[in-house]
Amino acid sequence: MSTVSDYFGCNVFDDRVMKAVLPSDVYKSLRKTIDEGKKLELSVANAVAEAMKDWAVEKGATHFTHWFQPLTGITAEKHDSFITPSPDGGVIMEFSGKELIKGEPDASSFPSGGLRATFEARGYTAWDPTSYAFIKDKTLCIPTAFCSYGGEALDKKTPLLRSMEALNKQALRILKLFGNEDVKRVTTSVGPEQEYFLITKEMYEKRSDLKFTGRTLFGAKPPKTQEMDDHYFGTIQPKVQEYMKDLNEELWKLGVLAKTEHNEVAPAQHELAPIYSSTNIATDQNQLTMEIMQKVAARHGLVCLLHEKPFAGVNGSGKHNNWSIGTDTGVNLLSPGDTPYENAQFLTFLCAVIKAVDDYQDLLRISVATAGNDHRLGANEAPPAVISIFLGEELNGILEAIEKDAPYKGVEKKQMKLGVDVLPRFNRDTTDRNRTSPFAFTGNKFEFRMLGSSNSIACANIMLNASVAESLKIFADELEKSKNFENDLHKLIQKTIKEHKRIIFNGNGYDDAWIKEATKKRKLLNLRTTPDCMPLILSDKNVTMLTGHKVFSKAEIESRCEIMLENYSKTIIIEANTMVDMAKSQIAPAVESYIGDIAKTALTKKQLDPKLVSKYEKDLIKKLSVSVERILDLADSLKQEVSTVSGAKDIIEESCMIRDKVLPAMNELRVVCDEAETLTDRAHWPFPTYGDLLFGVKN
């Protein structure tokens, strides 16, 4: 029986394979491209392509594809076979360096936000050698960037790579000031924790809201959901365990370092967490993970829901972006060490992050903005829309001491007393975990908890990398002129703490008092919805920073604003239309059918003896009859609100109309329908209830 180490990465053209199949000089040249960003020669590309093709064909692959991440939020691929006709009427298998390096998919049908006209169809995909090729469904998948004929980025990978390079450039300047001449590259690493729901395929097929929108648009709360806290870390059901086992094997074959799995808080909710990898690879692998999750679920008669809020009234699903900075010499720049007060280099990078998060709160909020995530942020399982940083008791004390030029007294290491002699004694961490904080320091990394479960992690890491690069640039510009480095560094750190301490909050982010303090006293932003935050990407401050580091061009920034607001509007319009259809064609007829049954029973009783007809029956018929009228009226009103949206002068006005008019109309219709569900006999209700869905996965 093979072990995980025997088959891990067996479908990946990784460094082990390249070292084995490539000529030594080709391998060394490719490594220089991967590690140092050196130009890739065509002769090297040809040799790599030939070896890659031979390896893939030997594993049963018949096609190749440039696998890319357009601005749809999911991946895209166009398959071409390796076959080329031979003179004898047969075929040979070929794959050239040119085909490896560049592809040419039609760019006209992907979102461009005005960067491309419909008739301007030409687009290019360009091989990203820093992310390994892999085989999926007998197709060699080559991770690529995607750009237009004019060179504008039409994907999420290109700006991500640019942001990583921007941070690398500025971090190296800082490290040289500390005498780290041996460091050649600084990279960010990410470990994205992925939450998801599992429901049965049979129930999923009976709900058009789940099929069309990924979330339930109707559903009364059942008697029990997560109140008992008995699902979190609970025993995993055998059917779910089998799914997780299958999922792990598929991910391990693709080189994805799936590590941790457990039940989450809500019934039917679970989590998968990988080991850290470079941000670019982690982004690719998280996209791949979401795809494989859904494919494996189908094999098990299940559906994997990745929507941020598939069920109202219970926890939604997030994606915790654990982010750190490291050098090619193996140093984690966010690791405090044993004496963080004396670790000036750590404090410099820590303050750069603090300054970045404060200066660019809006960009971080924008990076997680979707219609789905708007439902989740601020609820009891997710951080609020107000961004703040949690540092913990020790680091907070250190920064306060620096700000006041006072000696740091330190935090006493408290030993945990477990009360059982056979259990080991250990010291308590001085940095707790704060589940309510949007941006929490957790020992040697920051956990950005605001991402929604269906989000690409690229967007958050683009903004995080870019904003920290800007802080480091400001620091380097000042310190490189210094005549007394240690003294000026101390002043710089002290100044940064004073100017940006408002963003640091170690308390309960769910407390209403905090939101008042944050917005009124500290003047932090509270951008509750996508239309609230997205236009801010166009502010001079943000455009100047993002273009200055060459992460985006101004046109690319404008396109992202357009695309994200269009996605928001289209998502909610689809949901609204689905609600109207379900209310009129399913819910209202079901309630009418139940009214008919009650009336028929009452009529039979009345014919026998009028006294047999109960007040309950009369009242219920009246109440449900009123509900039906109300449901139909509200469905018509919602349809009318949707129709008025087309009159908006631009996408910003349209998204605001949807937020202010369509969403309230949707909520009003839902309330009446959910109340009708509680009064209608289960046999008449047209689709599975919340109780069915949340507790439907049996052993």
Backbone hydrogen bonds, N-H to C=O, Kabsch-Sander energy under -0.5 kcal/mol:
donor,donor_aa,acceptor,acceptor_aa,energy
6,D,3,T,-1.0
7,Y,3,T,-1.1
8,F,4,V,-2.1
9,G,252,W,-3.2
10,C,7,Y,-2.3
11,N,253,K,-2.5
12,V,9,G,-1.9
13,F,133,A,-2.7
14,D,12,V,-1.9
18,M,14,D,-2.8
19,K,15,D,-2.5
20,A,16,R,-1.3
21,V,17,V,-2.5
22,L,18,M,-2.2
27,Y,23,P,-2.8
28,K,24,S,-2.4
29,S,25,D,-1.9
30,L,26,V,-2.6
31,R,27,Y,-2.4
32,K,28,K,-1.8
33,T,29,S,-1.6
34,I,30,L,-2.4
35,D,31,R,-3.5
36,E,32,K,-2.2
37,G,33,T,-1.0
38,K,32,K,-1.5
41,E,39,K,-0.6
45,A,41,E,-2.2
46,N,42,L,-2.7
47,A,43,S,-1.7
48,V,44,V,-2.5
49,A,45,A,-2.8
50,E,46,N,-2.3
51,A,47,A,-2.0
52,M,48,V,-2.9
53,K,49,A,-2.6
54,D,50,E,-2.3
55,W,51,A,-2.3
56,A,52,M,-2.4
57,V,53,K,-3.0
58,E,54,D,-2.1
59,K,55,W,-1.0
60,G,57,V,-2.0
61,A,56,A,-2.6
62,T,138,K,-2.2
63,H,138,K,-1.3
64,F,80,D,-3.2
65,T,140,L,-2.7
66,H,78,K,-0.6
67,W,65,T,-0.9
67,W,142,I,-1.8
68,F,66,H,-0.6
68,F,76,A,-2.2
71,L,154,L,-0.8
73,G,70,P,-1.4
76,A,68,F,-2.6
80,D,64,F,-2.7
82,F,62,T,-2.2
84,T,92,I,-2.4
86,S,90,G,-2.7
89,G,86,S,-2.0
92,I,84,T,-3.0
94,E,82,F,-3.1
94,E,92,I,-0.6
100,L,96,S,-1.8
101,I,97,G,-2.7
102,K,98,K,-2.5
103,G,125,T,-2.3
107,A,121,A,-3.8
108,S,121,A,-0.5
110,F,107,A,-1.0
115,L,112,S,-1.5
120,E,117,A,-1.4
121,A,119,F,-1.5
123,G,105,P,-0.8
124,Y,147,C,-3.1
125,T,103,G,-1.8
126,A,145,A,-2.1
127,W,101,I,-2.3
128,D,143,P,-2.7
131,S,128,D,-1.7
134,F,141,C,-2.2
135,I,11,N,-2.7
136,K,134,F,-0.5
136,K,139,T,-2.6
139,T,136,K,-1.0
140,L,63,H,-2.9
141,C,134,F,-4.0
141,C,139,T,-0.7
142,I,65,T,-2.8
142,I,140,L,-0.6
144,T,67,W,-2.3
145,A,126,A,-2.9
147,C,124,Y,-2.9
148,S,152,E,-2.4
149,Y,122,R,-1.1
151,G,148,S,-1.7
154,L,146,F,-2.4
156,K,69,Q,-1.9
160,L,156,K,-1.2
161,L,157,K,-2.8
162,R,158,T,-2.2
163,S,159,P,-2.6
164,M,160,L,-2.2
165,E,161,L,-2.0
166,A,162,R,-2.3
167,L,163,S,-2.3
168,N,164,M,-2.3
169,K,165,E,-2.5
170,Q,166,A,-1.9
171,A,167,L,-2.8
172,L,168,N,-2.2
173,R,169,K,-1.1
174,I,170,Q,-1.6
175,L,171,A,-2.6
176,K,172,L,-2.1
177,L,173,R,-1.2
178,F,174,I,-0.9
178,F,175,L,-0.5
179,G,176,K,-1.6
180,N,175,L,-2.6
181,E,179,G,-1.7
183,V,180,N,-0.9
187,T,326,G,-2.6
189,S,324,S,-2.3
190,V,277,S,-2.8
191,G,322,N,-1.7
193,E,191,G,-0.7
193,E,320,H,-2.3
194,Q,272,L,-3.4
195,E,193,E,-0.6
195,E,318,G,-1.6
196,Y,270,H,-2.3
197,F,305,L,-2.0
198,L,268,A,-2.3
199,I,303,V,-2.0
201,K,301,G,-2.6
204,Y,200,T,-2.1
205,E,201,K,-2.3
206,K,203,M,-1.0
207,R,204,Y,-1.8
208,S,206,K,-0.6
211,K,207,R,-1.7
212,F,208,S,-2.6
213,T,209,D,-2.5
214,G,209,D,-0.7
214,G,210,L,-1.3
215,R,209,D,-0.7
216,T,310,P,-2.4
229,D,226,Q,-1.6
233,F,263,N,-1.9
234,G,231,H,-2.3
241,Q,237,Q,-3.0
242,E,238,P,-2.4
243,Y,239,K,-1.6
244,M,240,V,-2.8
245,K,241,Q,-2.4
246,D,242,E,-2.3
247,L,243,Y,-2.8
248,N,244,M,-2.8
249,E,245,K,-2.0
250,E,246,D,-2.1
251,L,247,L,-2.6
252,W,248,N,-3.1
253,K,249,E,-2.0
254,L,250,E,-0.9
255,G,252,W,-1.7
256,V,251,L,-2.6
258,A,256,V,-2.2
259,K,273,A,-2.5
260,T,273,A,-2.4
262,H,271,E,-1.6
264,E,269,Q,-2.7
269,Q,266,A,-1.9
270,H,196,Y,-3.1
271,E,262,H,-2.2
272,L,194,Q,-2.6
273,A,260,T,-2.6
275,I,257,L,-2.2
277,S,190,V,-1.7
279,T,188,T,-2.4
282,A,278,S,-3.3
283,T,279,T,-2.1
284,D,280,N,-2.1
285,Q,281,I,-3.0
286,N,282,A,-2.1
287,Q,283,T,-1.9
288,L,284,D,-2.1
289,T,285,Q,-2.6
290,M,286,N,-2.2
291,E,287,Q,-1.6
292,I,288,L,-2.6
293,M,289,T,-2.7
294,Q,290,M,-1.5
295,K,291,E,-1.9
296,V,292,I,-2.9
297,A,293,M,-1.8
298,A,294,Q,-1.5
299,R,295,K,-1.1
300,H,296,V,-1.0
300,H,297,A,-0.9
301,G,298,A,-1.4
302,L,297,A,-2.8
303,V,199,I,-2.7
305,L,197,F,-2.6
305,L,303,V,-0.7
306,L,304,C,-0.6
314,V,311,F,-0.9
317,S,308,E,-1.8
319,K,451,L,-2.0
320,H,193,E,-0.8
321,N,319,K,-0.6
321,N,448,F,-2.7
322,N,191,G,-1.3
322,N,320,H,-1.0
323,W,321,N,-0.8
323,W,446,F,-3.4
324,S,189,S,-2.2
326,G,187,T,-2.9
327,T,331,V,-2.0
328,D,185,R,-1.9
330,G,327,T,-1.7
332,N,330,G,-0.5
333,L,325,I,-2.3
333,L,331,V,-0.8
334,L,325,I,-0.6
335,S,332,N,-1.6
342,E,339,T,-1.3
343,N,339,T,-0.7
344,A,342,E,-1.5
347,L,343,N,-2.3
348,T,344,A,-2.1
349,F,345,Q,-2.0
350,L,346,F,-2.8
351,C,347,L,-2.5
352,A,348,T,-1.8
353,V,349,F,-1.9
354,I,350,L,-2.4
355,K,351,C,-2.7
356,A,352,A,-2.1
357,V,353,V,-2.7
358,D,354,I,-2.0
359,D,355,K,-3.0
360,Y,356,A,-2.3
361,Q,358,D,-1.0
364,L,360,Y,-1.9
365,R,361,Q,-2.4
366,I,362,D,-2.6
367,S,363,L,-2.0
368,V,365,R,-1.2
369,A,366,I,-1.7
370,T,368,V,-0.6
374,D,370,T,-1.7
375,H,371,A,-0.7
375,H,372,G,-0.7
376,R,372,G,-0.7
377,L,373,N,-2.5
378,G,383,P,-2.4
379,A,376,R,-2.3
382,A,379,A,-1.3
387,I,525,L,-0.5
389,I,503,I,-3.3
390,F,439,F,-2.2
391,L,389,I,-0.5
393,E,430,T,-0.6
394,E,430,T,-0.9
396,N,392,G,-2.0
397,G,393,E,-2.0
398,I,394,E,-2.2
399,L,395,L,-2.5
400,E,396,N,-2.1
401,A,397,G,-2.1
402,I,398,I,-2.3
403,E,399,L,-2.6
404,K,400,E,-1.9
405,D,401,A,-0.6
405,D,402,I,-0.9
406,A,401,A,-2.6
409,K,407,P,-0.6
412,E,410,G,-0.5
414,K,412,E,-0.8
415,Q,413,K,-0.5
416,M,426,F,-2.6
418,L,416,M,-0.8
423,L,420,V,-1.4
428,R,414,K,-3.0
432,D,430,T,-0.6
435,R,433,R,-0.6
437,S,434,N,-1.2
439,F,388,S,-1.0
440,A,447,E,-2.1
441,F,390,F,-3.2
442,T,445,K,-2.7
446,F,323,W,-2.7
447,E,440,A,-3.2
448,F,321,N,-2.5
448,F,446,F,-0.7
449,R,438,P,-2.4
449,R,447,E,-0.9
450,M,438,P,-0.5
453,S,317,S,-1.7
455,N,452,G,-1.1
459,C,456,S,-0.6
460,A,456,S,-0.5
461,N,457,I,-1.9
462,I,458,A,-2.5
463,M,459,C,-2.0
464,L,460,A,-2.3
465,N,461,N,-2.6
466,A,462,I,-2.4
467,S,463,M,-2.4
468,V,464,L,-2.1
469,A,465,N,-2.3
470,E,466,A,-1.9
471,S,467,S,-1.8
472,L,468,V,-2.6
473,K,469,A,-2.2
474,I,470,E,-2.2
475,F,471,S,-2.4
476,A,472,L,-3.0
477,D,473,K,-2.9
478,E,474,I,-1.5
479,L,475,F,-2.9
480,E,476,A,-2.5
481,K,478,E,-0.9
482,S,479,L,-1.4
488,D,484,N,-2.7
489,L,485,F,-2.8
490,H,486,E,-2.0
491,K,487,N,-2.0
492,L,488,D,-2.3
493,I,489,L,-2.7
494,Q,490,H,-2.6
495,K,491,K,-2.7
496,T,492,L,-2.5
497,I,493,I,-2.4
498,K,494,Q,-2.1
499,E,495,K,-2.4
500,H,496,T,-1.7
501,K,497,I,-1.2
503,I,500,H,-1.5
504,I,501,K,-1.6
505,F,389,I,-2.9
505,F,503,I,-0.5
509,G,507,G,-0.8
511,D,508,N,-1.3
514,W,511,D,-0.8
515,I,511,D,-1.3
516,K,512,D,-1.9
517,E,513,A,-2.4
518,A,514,W,-3.5
519,T,515,I,-2.2
520,K,516,K,-2.6
521,K,516,K,-0.7
521,K,517,E,-1.1
522,R,517,E,-2.6
524,L,518,A,-3.3
527,L,385,A,-0.6
528,R,526,N,-1.1
533,C,529,T,-1.6
534,M,530,T,-2.8
536,L,533,C,-1.7
537,I,534,M,-1.9
538,L,535,P,-1.8
539,S,536,L,-1.7
543,V,539,S,-2.7
544,T,540,D,-2.7
545,M,541,K,-1.8
546,L,542,N,-2.6
547,T,543,V,-2.4
548,G,544,T,-2.0
549,H,545,M,-1.6
550,K,547,T,-1.3
551,V,546,L,-2.3
552,F,546,L,-1.2
557,I,553,S,-2.1
558,E,554,K,-2.4
559,S,555,A,-2.1
560,R,556,E,-2.0
561,C,557,I,-2.0
562,E,558,E,-2.1
563,I,559,S,-2.9
564,M,560,R,-2.6
565,L,561,C,-2.0
566,E,562,E,-2.2
567,N,563,I,-2.8
568,Y,564,M,-2.1
569,S,565,L,-2.6
570,K,566,E,-3.1
571,T,567,N,-2.5
572,I,568,Y,-2.0
573,I,569,S,-2.4
574,I,570,K,-2.4
575,E,571,T,-2.0
576,A,572,I,-2.9
577,N,573,I,-2.6
578,T,574,I,-2.1
579,M,575,E,-2.4
580,V,576,A,-2.3
581,D,577,N,-2.2
582,M,578,T,-2.7
583,A,579,M,-2.9
584,K,580,V,-2.3
585,S,581,D,-2.8
586,Q,582,M,-1.8
587,I,582,M,-2.8
588,A,583,A,-2.6
590,A,586,Q,-1.9
591,V,587,I,-2.4
592,E,588,A,-2.5
593,S,589,P,-2.4
594,Y,590,A,-1.9
595,I,591,V,-2.5
596,G,592,E,-2.4
597,D,593,S,-1.9
598,I,594,Y,-2.4
599,A,595,I,-3.0
600,K,596,G,-2.4
601,T,597,D,-2.2
602,A,598,I,-2.9
603,L,599,A,-2.6
604,T,600,K,-2.1
605,K,601,T,-2.3
606,K,602,A,-2.7
607,Q,603,L,-2.2
608,L,604,T,-1.4
609,D,605,K,-3.6
612,L,609,D,-2.5
613,V,610,P,-1.2
614,S,612,L,-0.6
618,K,614,S,-1.8
619,D,615,K,-3.0
620,L,616,Y,-2.7
621,I,617,E,-2.3
622,K,618,K,-2.2
623,K,619,D,-3.0
624,L,620,L,-2.9
625,S,621,I,-2.2
626,V,622,K,-2.3
627,S,623,K,-2.1
628,V,624,L,-2.5
629,E,625,S,-1.9
630,R,626,V,-2.6
631,I,627,S,-3.2
632,L,628,V,-2.4
633,D,629,E,-2.4
634,L,630,R,-2.8
635,A,631,I,-2.3
636,D,632,L,-2.0
637,S,633,D,-2.3
638,L,634,L,-2.6
639,K,635,A,-2.2
640,Q,636,D,-2.0
641,E,637,S,-2.4
642,V,638,L,-2.3
643,S,639,K,-1.9
644,T,640,Q,-1.5
645,V,641,E,-0.8
645,V,642,V,-0.9
646,S,643,S,-0.8
647,G,644,T,-1.8
648,A,645,V,-2.1
654,E,650,D,-2.3
655,S,651,I,-2.4
656,C,652,I,-1.9
657,M,653,E,-2.3
658,I,654,E,-2.2
659,R,655,S,-2.2
660,D,656,C,-2.6
661,K,657,M,-2.7
662,V,657,M,-1.2
663,L,658,I,-2.7
665,A,661,K,-1.5
666,M,662,V,-2.3
667,N,663,L,-2.5
668,E,664,P,-2.2
669,L,665,A,-2.0
670,R,666,M,-2.3
671,V,667,N,-2.2
672,V,668,E,-1.5
673,C,669,L,-2.2
674,D,670,R,-3.2
675,E,671,V,-1.9
676,A,672,V,-2.1
677,E,673,C,-1.9
678,T,674,D,-1.3
679,L,675,E,-0.7
679,L,676,A,-0.8
680,T,676,A,-1.1
680,T,677,E,-0.5
684,H,681,D,-1.7
685,W,681,D,-1.0
693,L,689,T,-2.5
694,L,690,Y,-3.1
695,F,691,G,-1.4
696,G,693,L,-0.7
698,K,696,G,-1.0
